[in-house]
Amino acid sequence: MAKKYDHIHKYERKKLGKYIVFKCAVAGCPHFIRKELAENRMSICWRCEQPFILTKHALTLERPHCVACTKTRKPKDAEHKDRLREILESLGKI
């Protein structure tokens, strides 16, 4: 029978032989699960400490974090468009 835990697991990726598993990092918790079964499980974010659902992208991280804590870069085209808009505004063209 499955064991009931009184907390949300804080997963971290580990290599166990030839398998990749996600082990709970909460002190005293022996829980671990294979990567194939970890998707869509609830976990604690390593950055903001809030619960979130593990996504495929989060499963590629050693210490999974939520989408809100993911830093994304602007595409270069967007940066160039912003700079061009600033130049045109300063010249009074817009």
VEXLO-241076 format. One record per atom (N, C-alpha, C, O): residue number from 1; residue in three letters; x negated, y negated, z negated. Coordinates in steps of 0.05 Angstrom, whole numbers. Example, Ala and Ser with C-alpha at 12.3 -4.5 7.8 and 13.67 -1.06 7.14 Angstrom:
{pos->1 | code->ALA | x->-264 | y->114 | z->-156}
{pos->1 | code->ALA | x->-246 | y->90 | z->-156}
{pos->1 | code->ALA | x->-264 | y->66 | z->-156}
{pos->1 | code->ALA | x->-285 | y->66 | z->-169}
{pos->2 | code->SER | x->-257 | y->45 | z->-142}
{pos->2 | code->SER | x->-273 | y->21 | z->-143}
{pos->2 | code->SER | x->-258 | y->-1 | z->-157}
{pos->2 | code->SER | x->-268 | y->-23 | z->-161}
This chain:
{pos->1 | code->MET | x->-17 | y->24 | z->0}
{pos->1 | code->MET | x->0 | y->0 | z->0}
{pos->1 | code->MET | x->-18 | y->-25 | z->0}
{pos->1 | code->MET | x->-38 | y->-26 | z->-13}
{pos->2 | code->ALA | x->-9 | y->-45 | z->15}
{pos->2 | code->ALA | x->-24 | y->-70 | z->17}
{pos->2 | code->ALA | x->-25 | y->-84 | z->-10}
{pos->2 | code->ALA | x->-5 | y->-85 | z->-25}
{pos->3 | code->LYS | x->-47 | y->-97 | z->-16}
{pos->3 | code->LYS | x->-51 | y->-111 | z->-40}
{pos->3 | code->LYS | x->-41 | y->-140 | z->-37}
{pos->3 | code->LYS | x->-46 | y->-152 | z->-16}
{pos->4 | code->LYS | x->-27 | y->-150 | z->-57}
{pos->4 | code->LYS | x->-18 | y->-178 | z->-56}
{pos->4 | code->LYS | x->-38 | y->-196 | z->-71}
{pos->4 | code->LYS | x->-48 | y->-190 | z->-92}
{pos->5 | code->TYR | x->-45 | y->-218 | z->-57}
{pos->5 | code->TYR | x->-64 | y->-237 | z->-69}
{pos->5 | code->TYR | x->-49 | y->-262 | z->-77}
{pos->5 | code->TYR | x->-28 | y->-269 | z->-66}
{pos->6 | code->ASP | x->-59 | y->-276 | z->-98}
{pos->6 | code->ASP | x->-46 | y->-299 | z->-108}
{pos->6 | code->ASP | x->-58 | y->-325 | z->-97}
{pos->6 | code->ASP | x->-55 | y->-347 | z->-109}
{pos->7 | code->HIS | x->-71 | y->-324 | z->-74}
{pos->7 | code->HIS | x->-82 | y->-348 | z->-61}
{pos->7 | code->HIS | x->-82 | y->-345 | z->-31}
{pos->7 | code->HIS | x->-78 | y->-323 | z->-20}
{pos->8 | code->ILE | x->-87 | y->-367 | z->-17}
{pos->8 | code->ILE | x->-90 | y->-366 | z->12}
{pos->8 | code->ILE | x->-120 | y->-362 | z->16}
{pos->8 | code->ILE | x->-137 | y->-375 | z->4}
{pos->9 | code->HIS | x->-127 | y->-344 | z->34}
{pos->9 | code->HIS | x->-155 | y->-337 | z->38}
{pos->9 | code->HIS | x->-169 | y->-359 | z->53}
{pos->9 | code->HIS | x->-158 | y->-374 | z->69}
{pos->10 | code->LYS | x->-195 | y->-362 | z->46}
{pos->10 | code->LYS | x->-212 | y->-382 | z->60}
{pos->10 | code->LYS | x->-232 | y->-365 | z->75}
{pos->10 | code->LYS | x->-253 | y->-356 | z->64}
{pos->11 | code->TYR | x->-226 | y->-360 | z->101}
{pos->11 | code->TYR | x->-242 | y->-342 | z->117}
{pos->11 | code->TYR | x->-268 | y->-353 | z->126}
{pos->11 | code->TYR | x->-270 | y->-377 | z->132}
{pos->12 | code->GLU | x->-288 | y->-336 | z->128}
{pos->12 | code->GLU | x->-313 | y->-342 | z->142}
{pos->12 | code->GLU | x->-321 | y->-318 | z->158}
{pos->12 | code->GLU | x->-317 | y->-295 | z->150}
{pos->13 | code->ARG | x->-333 | y->-323 | z->181}
{pos->13 | code->ARG | x->-340 | y->-301 | z->200}
{pos->13 | code->ARG | x->-366 | y->-288 | z->191}
{pos->13 | code->ARG | x->-385 | y->-301 | z->184}
{pos->14 | code->LYS | x->-366 | y->-261 | z->191}
{pos->14 | code->LYS | x->-389 | y->-245 | z->183}
{pos->14 | code->LYS | x->-392 | y->-222 | z->203}
{pos->14 | code->LYS | x->-373 | y->-214 | z->215}
{pos->15 | code->LYS | x->-416 | y->-212 | z->206}
{pos->15 | code->LYS | x->-421 | y->-189 | z->223}
{pos->15 | code->LYS | x->-424 | y->-165 | z->204}
{pos->15 | code->LYS | x->-440 | y->-165 | z->185}
{pos->16 | code->LEU | x->-408 | y->-144 | z->209}
{pos->16 | code->LEU | x->-408 | y->-120 | z->192}
{pos->16 | code->LEU | x->-414 | y->-97 | z->211}
{pos->16 | code->LEU | x->-396 | y->-86 | z->224}
{pos->17 | code->GLY | x->-439 | y->-89 | z->213}
{pos->17 | code->GLY | x->-447 | y->-69 | z->232}
{pos->17 | code->GLY | x->-444 | y->-80 | z->260}
{pos->17 | code->GLY | x->-455 | y->-100 | z->267}
{pos->18 | code->LYS | x->-428 | y->-66 | z->277}
{pos->18 | code->LYS | x->-423 | y->-75 | z->304}
{pos->18 | code->LYS | x->-397 | y->-91 | z->306}
{pos->18 | code->LYS | x->-390 | y->-100 | z->328}
{pos->19 | code->TYR | x->-383 | y->-95 | z->284}
{pos->19 | code->TYR | x->-358 | y->-110 | z->283}
{pos->19 | code->TYR | x->-362 | y->-138 | z->273}
{pos->19 | code->TYR | x->-379 | y->-143 | z->256}
{pos->20 | code->ILE | x->-344 | y->-156 | z->282}
{pos->20 | code->ILE | x->-343 | y->-183 | z->270}
{pos->20 | code->ILE | x->-318 | y->-183 | z->253}
{pos->20 | code->ILE | x->-296 | y->-176 | z->262}
{pos->21 | code->VAL | x->-322 | y->-191 | z->228}
{pos->21 | code->VAL | x->-299 | y->-191 | z->209}
{pos->21 | code->VAL | x->-297 | y->-219 | z->197}
{pos->21 | code->VAL | x->-316 | y->-235 | z->199}
{pos->22 | code->PHE | x->-274 | y->-225 | z->186}
{pos->22 | code->PHE | x->-270 | y->-250 | z->171}
{pos->22 | code->PHE | x->-266 | y->-243 | z->142}
{pos->22 | code->PHE | x->-247 | y->-229 | z->135}
{pos->23 | code->LYS | x->-284 | y->-253 | z->125}
{pos->23 | code->LYS | x->-284 | y->-247 | z->97}
{pos->23 | code->LYS | x->-275 | y->-271 | z->81}
{pos->23 | code->LYS | x->-280 | y->-294 | z->88}
{pos->24 | code->CYS | x->-260 | y->-266 | z->60}
{pos->24 | code->CYS | x->-250 | y->-288 | z->43}
{pos->24 | code->CYS | x->-273 | y->-298 | z->26}
{pos->24 | code->CYS | x->-288 | y->-282 | z->13}
{pos->25 | code->ALA | x->-277 | y->-325 | z->26}
{pos->25 | code->ALA | x->-299 | y->-337 | z->11}
{pos->25 | code->ALA | x->-291 | y->-346 | z->-17}
{pos->25 | code->ALA | x->-307 | y->-357 | z->-32}
{pos->26 | code->VAL | x->-266 | y->-341 | z->-25}
{pos->26 | code->VAL | x->-257 | y->-347 | z->-52}
{pos->26 | code->VAL | x->-271 | y->-329 | z->-72}
{pos->26 | code->VAL | x->-272 | y->-304 | z->-68}
{pos->27 | code->ALA | x->-282 | y->-340 | z->-93}
{pos->27 | code->ALA | x->-297 | y->-324 | z->-113}
{pos->27 | code->ALA | x->-280 | y->-300 | z->-123}
{pos->27 | code->ALA | x->-257 | y->-304 | z->-132}
{pos->28 | code->GLY | x->-291 | y->-277 | z->-123}
{pos->28 | code->GLY | x->-278 | y->-253 | z->-133}
{pos->28 | code->GLY | x->-258 | y->-240 | z->-115}
{pos->28 | code->GLY | x->-247 | y->-219 | z->-122}
{pos->29 | code->CYS | x->-254 | y->-250 | z->-91}
{pos->29 | code->CYS | x->-235 | y->-238 | z->-72}
{pos->29 | code->CYS | x->-250 | y->-219 | z->-54}
{pos->29 | code->CYS | x->-268 | y->-228 | z->-39}
{pos->30 | code->PRO | x->-242 | y->-193 | z->-53}
{pos->30 | code->PRO | x->-256 | y->-174 | z->-36}
{pos->30 | code->PRO | x->-244 | y->-171 | z->-8}
{pos->30 | code->PRO | x->-253 | y->-154 | z->7}
{pos->31 | code->HIS | x->-225 | y->-188 | z->-1}
{pos->31 | code->HIS | x->-210 | y->-185 | z->24}
{pos->31 | code->HIS | x->-227 | y->-191 | z->48}
{pos->31 | code->HIS | x->-242 | y->-211 | z->49}
{pos->32 | code->PHE | x->-224 | y->-174 | z->69}
{pos->32 | code->PHE | x->-236 | y->-180 | z->95}
{pos->32 | code->PHE | x->-218 | y->-168 | z->116}
{pos->32 | code->PHE | x->-203 | y->-149 | z->111}
{pos->33 | code->ILE | x->-220 | y->-178 | z->141}
{pos->33 | code->ILE | x->-203 | y->-169 | z->163}
{pos->33 | code->ILE | x->-218 | y->-171 | z->189}
{pos->33 | code->ILE | x->-235 | y->-188 | z->192}
{pos->34 | code->ARG | x->-213 | y->-152 | z->207}
{pos->34 | code->ARG | x->-226 | y->-152 | z->233}
{pos->34 | code->ARG | x->-217 | y->-176 | z->249}
{pos->34 | code->ARG | x->-195 | y->-185 | z->246}
{pos->35 | code->LYS | x->-235 | y->-185 | z->267}
{pos->35 | code->LYS | x->-229 | y->-209 | z->284}
{pos->35 | code->LYS | x->-204 | y->-205 | z->300}
{pos->35 | code->LYS | x->-188 | y->-224 | z->303}
{pos->36 | code->GLU | x->-199 | y->-181 | z->311}
{pos->36 | code->GLU | x->-176 | y->-176 | z->328}
{pos->36 | code->GLU | x->-150 | y->-180 | z->313}
{pos->36 | code->GLU | x->-129 | y->-186 | z->325}
{pos->37 | code->LEU | x->-150 | y->-177 | z->287}
{pos->37 | code->LEU | x->-126 | y->-180 | z->270}
{pos->37 | code->LEU | x->-123 | y->-207 | z->256}
{pos->37 | code->LEU | x->-103 | y->-212 | z->243}
{pos->38 | code->ALA | x->-143 | y->-224 | z->259}
{pos->38 | code->ALA | x->-144 | y->-249 | z->243}
{pos->38 | code->ALA | x->-128 | y->-272 | z->257}
{pos->38 | code->ALA | x->-121 | y->-291 | z->243}
{pos->39 | code->GLU | x->-123 | y->-270 | z->283}
{pos->39 | code->GLU | x->-109 | y->-292 | z->296}
{pos->39 | code->GLU | x->-81 | y->-296 | z->285}
{pos->39 | code->GLU | x->-67 | y->-276 | z->279}
{pos->40 | code->ASN | x->-73 | y->-321 | z->282}
{pos->40 | code->ASN | x->-47 | y->-329 | z->271}
{pos->40 | code->ASN | x->-44 | y->-323 | z->241}
{pos->40 | code->ASN | x->-22 | y->-323 | z->231}
{pos->41 | code->ARG | x->-66 | y->-319 | z->227}
{pos->41 | code->ARG | x->-66 | y->-316 | z->198}
{pos->41 | code->ARG | x->-69 | y->-343 | z->185}
{pos->41 | code->ARG | x->-81 | y->-361 | z->197}
{pos->42 | code->MET | x->-60 | y->-346 | z->161}
{pos->42 | code->MET | x->-63 | y->-371 | z->146}
{pos->42 | code->MET | x->-91 | y->-371 | z->133}
{pos->42 | code->MET | x->-99 | y->-350 | z->122}
{pos->43 | code->SER | x->-104 | y->-394 | z->134}
{pos->43 | code->SER | x->-130 | y->-396 | z->121}
{pos->43 | code->SER | x->-133 | y->-425 | z->110}
{pos->43 | code->SER | x->-117 | y->-442 | z->116}
{pos->44 | code->ILE | x->-153 | y->-429 | z->94}
{pos->44 | code->ILE | x->-159 | y->-455 | z->83}
{pos->44 | code->ILE | x->-181 | y->-467 | z->101}
{pos->44 | code->ILE | x->-201 | y->-454 | z->107}
{pos->45 | code->CYS | x->-178 | y->-492 | z->109}
{pos->45 | code->CYS | x->-197 | y->-507 | z->125}
{pos->45 | code->CYS | x->-223 | y->-512 | z->109}
{pos->45 | code->CYS | x->-221 | y->-519 | z->86}
{pos->46 | code->TRP | x->-246 | y->-508 | z->122}
{pos->46 | code->TRP | x->-271 | y->-512 | z->108}
{pos->46 | code->TRP | x->-278 | y->-542 | z->105}
{pos->46 | code->TRP | x->-295 | y->-549 | z->90}
{pos->47 | code->ARG | x->-264 | y->-559 | z->120}
{pos->47 | code->ARG | x->-270 | y->-588 | z->119}
{pos->47 | code->ARG | x->-251 | y->-603 | z->101}
{pos->47 | code->ARG | x->-259 | y->-619 | z->84}
{pos->48 | code->CYS | x->-225 | y->-599 | z->105}
{pos->48 | code->CYS | x->-205 | y->-615 | z->90}
{pos->48 | code->CYS | x->-192 | y->-599 | z->68}
{pos->48 | code->CYS | x->-176 | y->-610 | z->52}
{pos->49 | code->GLU | x->-198 | y->-573 | z->65}
{pos->49 | code->GLU | x->-187 | y->-556 | z->44}
{pos->49 | code->GLU | x->-157 | y->-553 | z->45}
{pos->49 | code->GLU | x->-144 | y->-546 | z->25}
{pos->50 | code->GLN | x->-144 | y->-557 | z->69}
{pos->50 | code->GLN | x->-115 | y->-554 | z->72}
{pos->50 | code->GLN | x->-110 | y->-528 | z->87}
{pos->50 | code->GLN | x->-126 | y->-520 | z->103}
{pos->51 | code->PRO | x->-87 | y->-515 | z->82}
{pos->51 | code->PRO | x->-80 | y->-491 | z->97}
{pos->51 | code->PRO | x->-75 | y->-496 | z->126}
{pos->51 | code->PRO | x->-64 | y->-517 | z->134}
{pos->52 | code->PHE | x->-82 | y->-477 | z->143}
{pos->52 | code->PHE | x->-77 | y->-479 | z->172}
{pos->52 | code->PHE | x->-76 | y->-451 | z->184}
{pos->52 | code->PHE | x->-84 | y->-431 | z->171}
{pos->53 | code->ILE | x->-66 | y->-449 | z->208}
{pos->53 | code->ILE | x->-64 | y->-423 | z->222}
{pos->53 | code->ILE | x->-89 | y->-419 | z->239}
{pos->53 | code->ILE | x->-96 | y->-437 | z->254}
{pos->54 | code->LEU | x->-101 | y->-396 | z->237}
{pos->54 | code->LEU | x->-125 | y->-390 | z->253}
{pos->54 | code->LEU | x->-118 | y->-387 | z->283}
{pos->54 | code->LEU | x->-100 | y->-372 | z->290}
{pos->55 | code->THR | x->-131 | y->-402 | z->299}
{pos->55 | code->THR | x->-127 | y->-401 | z->328}
{pos->55 | code->THR | x->-150 | y->-386 | z->341}
{pos->55 | code->THR | x->-169 | y->-379 | z->328}
{pos->56 | code->LYS | x->-148 | y->-381 | z->367}
{pos->56 | code->LYS | x->-170 | y->-368 | z->381}
{pos->56 | code->LYS | x->-196 | y->-384 | z->379}
{pos->56 | code->LYS | x->-217 | y->-373 | z->376}
{pos->57 | code->HIS | x->-193 | y->-411 | z->381}
{pos->57 | code->HIS | x->-217 | y->-427 | z->379}
{pos->57 | code->HIS | x->-229 | y->-426 | z->351}
{pos->57 | code->HIS | x->-253 | y->-424 | z->348}
{pos->58 | code->ALA | x->-213 | y->-426 | z->331}
{pos->58 | code->ALA | x->-222 | y->-425 | z->303}
{pos->58 | code->ALA | x->-237 | y->-398 | z->298}
{pos->58 | code->ALA | x->-255 | y->-397 | z->281}
{pos->59 | code->LEU | x->-229 | y->-377 | z->311}
{pos->59 | code->LEU | x->-242 | y->-351 | z->307}
{pos->59 | code->LEU | x->-270 | y->-350 | z->319}
{pos->59 | code->LEU | x->-285 | y->-332 | z->313}
{pos->60 | code->THR | x->-277 | y->-370 | z->335}
{pos->60 | code->THR | x->-304 | y->-371 | z->346}
{pos->60 | code->THR | x->-324 | y->-385 | z->327}
{pos->60 | code->THR | x->-348 | y->-384 | z->331}
{pos->61 | code->LEU | x->-313 | y->-398 | z->306}
{pos->61 | code->LEU | x->-329 | y->-413 | z->288}
{pos->61 | code->LEU | x->-338 | y->-396 | z->264}
{pos->61 | code->LEU | x->-323 | y->-379 | z->255}
{pos->62 | code->GLU | x->-362 | y->-401 | z->253}
{pos->62 | code->GLU | x->-371 | y->-387 | z->230}
{pos->62 | code->GLU | x->-354 | y->-394 | z->205}
{pos->62 | code->GLU | x->-347 | y->-376 | z->189}
{pos->63 | code->ARG | x->-348 | y->-419 | z->202}
{pos->63 | code->ARG | x->-331 | y->-429 | z->181}
{pos->63 | code->ARG | x->-308 | y->-444 | z->194}
{pos->63 | code->ARG | x->-310 | y->-467 | z->200}
{pos->64 | code->PRO | x->-285 | y->-430 | z->198}
{pos->64 | code->PRO | x->-263 | y->-442 | z->213}
{pos->64 | code->PRO | x->-251 | y->-467 | z->200}
{pos->64 | code->PRO | x->-249 | y->-468 | z->176}
{pos->65 | code->HIS | x->-244 | y->-486 | z->217}
{pos->65 | code->HIS | x->-231 | y->-510 | z->208}
{pos->65 | code->HIS | x->-207 | y->-516 | z->226}
{pos->65 | code->HIS | x->-204 | y->-505 | z->248}
{pos->66 | code->CYS | x->-189 | y->-533 | z->216}
{pos->66 | code->CYS | x->-164 | y->-539 | z->230}
{pos->66 | code->CYS | x->-168 | y->-557 | z->254}
{pos->66 | code->CYS | x->-190 | y->-569 | z->257}
{pos->67 | code->VAL | x->-148 | y->-560 | z->270}
{pos->67 | code->VAL | x->-149 | y->-577 | z->294}
{pos->67 | code->VAL | x->-152 | y->-606 | z->286}
{pos->67 | code->VAL | x->-166 | y->-622 | z->300}
{pos->68 | code->ALA | x->-140 | y->-614 | z->264}
{pos->68 | code->ALA | x->-142 | y->-642 | z->255}
{pos->68 | code->ALA | x->-171 | y->-650 | z->247}
{pos->68 | code->ALA | x->-178 | y->-673 | z->249}
{pos->69 | code->CYS | x->-187 | y->-630 | z->239}
{pos->69 | code->CYS | x->-214 | y->-636 | z->231}
{pos->69 | code->CYS | x->-234 | y->-632 | z->255}
{pos->69 | code->CYS | x->-258 | y->-636 | z->251}
{pos->70 | code->THR | x->-224 | y->-624 | z->278}
{pos->70 | code->THR | x->-241 | y->-619 | z->301}
{pos->70 | code->THR | x->-248 | y->-646 | z->314}
{pos->70 | code->THR | x->-230 | y->-662 | z->320}
{pos->71 | code->LYS | x->-273 | y->-651 | z->318}
{pos->71 | code->LYS | x->-282 | y->-676 | z->330}
{pos->71 | code->LYS | x->-284 | y->-671 | z->360}
{pos->71 | code->LYS | x->-297 | y->-652 | z->369}
{pos->72 | code->THR | x->-271 | y->-687 | z->376}
{pos->72 | code->THR | x->-272 | y->-683 | z->405}
{pos->72 | code->THR | x->-285 | y->-708 | z->418}
{pos->72 | code->THR | x->-282 | y->-730 | z->407}
{pos->73 | code->ARG | x->-298 | y->-704 | z->440}
{pos->73 | code->ARG | x->-310 | y->-726 | z->454}
{pos->73 | code->ARG | x->-291 | y->-735 | z->476}
{pos->73 | code->ARG | x->-276 | y->-719 | z->487}
{pos->74 | code->LYS | x->-292 | y->-761 | z->481}
{pos->74 | code->LYS | x->-277 | y->-771 | z->504}
{pos->74 | code->LYS | x->-290 | y->-762 | z->530}
{pos->74 | code->LYS | x->-315 | y->-761 | z->531}
{pos->75 | code->PRO | x->-275 | y->-756 | z->550}
{pos->75 | code->PRO | x->-287 | y->-750 | z->576}
{pos->75 | code->PRO | x->-302 | y->-775 | z->586}
{pos->75 | code->PRO | x->-294 | y->-797 | z->580}
{pos->76 | code->LYS | x->-323 | y->-771 | z->601}
{pos->76 | code->LYS | x->-339 | y->-793 | z->610}
{pos->76 | code->LYS | x->-323 | y->-812 | z->628}
{pos->76 | code->LYS | x->-327 | y->-836 | z->627}
{pos->77 | code->ASP | x->-304 | y->-801 | z->643}
{pos->77 | code->ASP | x->-287 | y->-818 | z->660}
{pos->77 | code->ASP | x->-271 | y->-838 | z->643}
{pos->77 | code->ASP | x->-268 | y->-861 | z->650}
{pos->78 | code->ALA | x->-261 | y->-829 | z->620}
{pos->78 | code->ALA | x->-246 | y->-846 | z->603}
{pos->78 | code->ALA | x->-264 | y->-868 | z->591}
{pos->78 | code->ALA | x->-255 | y->-891 | z->588}
{pos->79 | code->GLU | x->-288 | y->-861 | z->584}
{pos->79 | code->GLU | x->-307 | y->-882 | z->574}
{pos->79 | code->GLU | x->-313 | y->-903 | z->595}
{pos->79 | code->GLU | x->-314 | y->-926 | z->589}
{pos->80 | code->HIS | x->-317 | y->-894 | z->620}
{pos->80 | code->HIS | x->-323 | y->-913 | z->641}
{pos->80 | code->HIS | x->-299 | y->-930 | z->647}
{pos->80 | code->HIS | x->-302 | y->-954 | z->652}
{pos->81 | code->LYS | x->-275 | y->-919 | z->646}
{pos->81 | code->LYS | x->-251 | y->-935 | z->651}
{pos->81 | code->LYS | x->-247 | y->-956 | z->629}
{pos->81 | code->LYS | x->-240 | y->-979 | z->635}
{pos->82 | code->ASP | x->-252 | y->-948 | z->604}
{pos->82 | code->ASP | x->-250 | y->-967 | z->582}
{pos->82 | code->ASP | x->-270 | y->-990 | z->585}
{pos->82 | code->ASP | x->-264 | y->-1013 | z->581}
{pos->83 | code->ARG | x->-295 | y->-984 | z->593}
{pos->83 | code->ARG | x->-315 | y->-1004 | z->597}
{pos->83 | code->ARG | x->-308 | y->-1023 | z->620}
{pos->83 | code->ARG | x->-312 | y->-1047 | z->618}
{pos->84 | code->LEU | x->-299 | y->-1011 | z->642}
{pos->84 | code->LEU | x->-290 | y->-1027 | z->665}
{pos->84 | code->LEU | x->-268 | y->-1046 | z->658}
{pos->84 | code->LEU | x->-267 | y->-1069 | z->666}
{pos->85 | code->ARG | x->-248 | y->-1036 | z->642}
{pos->85 | code->ARG | x->-226 | y->-1053 | z->633}
{pos->85 | code->ARG | x->-236 | y->-1076 | z->616}
{pos->85 | code->ARG | x->-227 | y->-1099 | z->619}
{pos->86 | code->GLU | x->-256 | y->-1071 | z->599}
{pos->86 | code->GLU | x->-267 | y->-1092 | z->582}
{pos->86 | code->GLU | x->-280 | y->-1114 | z->599}
{pos->86 | code->GLU | x->-277 | y->-1137 | z->594}
{pos->87 | code->ILE | x->-295 | y->-1105 | z->620}
{pos->87 | code->ILE | x->-309 | y->-1124 | z->637}
{pos->87 | code->ILE | x->-289 | y->-1141 | z->653}
{pos->87 | code->ILE | x->-293 | y->-1165 | z->655}
{pos->88 | code->LEU | x->-269 | y->-1128 | z->664}
{pos->88 | code->LEU | x->-249 | y->-1142 | z->679}
{pos->88 | code->LEU | x->-233 | y->-1162 | z->662}
{pos->88 | code->LEU | x->-226 | y->-1184 | z->671}
{pos->89 | code->GLU | x->-227 | y->-1154 | z->637}
{pos->89 | code->GLU | x->-213 | y->-1172 | z->619}
{pos->89 | code->GLU | x->-231 | y->-1196 | z->612}
{pos->89 | code->GLU | x->-221 | y->-1219 | z->610}
{pos->90 | code->SER | x->-257 | y->-1192 | z->608}
{pos->90 | code->SER | x->-275 | y->-1214 | z->602}
{pos->90 | code->SER | x->-278 | y->-1233 | z->625}
{pos->90 | code->SER | x->-284 | y->-1257 | z->621}
{pos->91 | code->LEU | x->-275 | y->-1223 | z->650}
{pos->91 | code->LEU | x->-276 | y->-1241 | z->673}
{pos->91 | code->LEU | x->-249 | y->-1253 | z->680}
{pos->91 | code->LEU | x->-248 | y->-1270 | z->698}
{pos->92 | code->GLY | x->-228 | y->-1246 | z->666}
{pos->92 | code->GLY | x->-202 | y->-1257 | z->670}
{pos->92 | code->GLY | x->-188 | y->-1245 | z->694}
{pos->92 | code->GLY | x->-169 | y->-1258 | z->705}
{pos->93 | code->LYS | x->-196 | y->-1222 | z->703}
{pos->93 | code->LYS | x->-184 | y->-1209 | z->726}
{pos->93 | code->LYS | x->-158 | y->-1194 | z->718}
{pos->93 | code->LYS | x->-142 | y->-1188 | z->736}
{pos->94 | code->ILE | x->-155 | y->-1187 | z->693}
{pos->94 | code->ILE | x->-131 | y->-1173 | z->685}
{pos->94 | code->ILE | x->-114 | y->-1190 | z->668}
{pos->94 | code->ILE | x->-93 | y->-1181 | z->659}
